[in-house]
Amino acid sequence: MAMAAKTTIVQVDRFVELGEIDPEQVITPGIYVDRVMEVEAS
C-alpha cells in the first residue's frame, strides 16, 4: 500500500537510535515514508 500511496504517514510509540531494533521488525521501509508521527503509548 505504501508503494502506491502519494503520502505515507507512520505512527510510532517512540524514536530509537539507528541499529537499536532488528531490521526484520520493520514492516514499511523508510524509503516509502513521507511523515512520522510520534504518539505516546498509554
N, C-alpha and C positions, 0 to 999 in steps of 0.2 A: 504494500500500500504506500509506503514512504517513497518508493521509486516513482510512483505515478502522481503523487501529490505535488501541488505547486508550493505549498508550505508545510513543513513538518515541525510540530511542537512536541518536545519531550518533557514529561513531568518527572522530576527526581525528588527523592527524600533528602538527599544531601550530596554535595560535591565531594569527590575523593581525588587523591593525588594520582598521577599517571603511574600505572603499574600496580595499584593497590587492589584491584579486583581481577579475577580471571577473565581473559577476553572471551571465553566461551559463554560467560553470563550476559554478555552484551547482545541484545536482541536486534536493535537497529543500528547499523554502522553510522558513525558520526558524519560521514560524507553526505548523508541524506537528511541531516538535522539542520534546520534553519534557526530555531529558537529553543532555549532551555528555560524551564520554569521550575524553580525550587519551591517545594511545598513541604512544610514540616509535618512529620508523621505524628498522628495523635494517638 
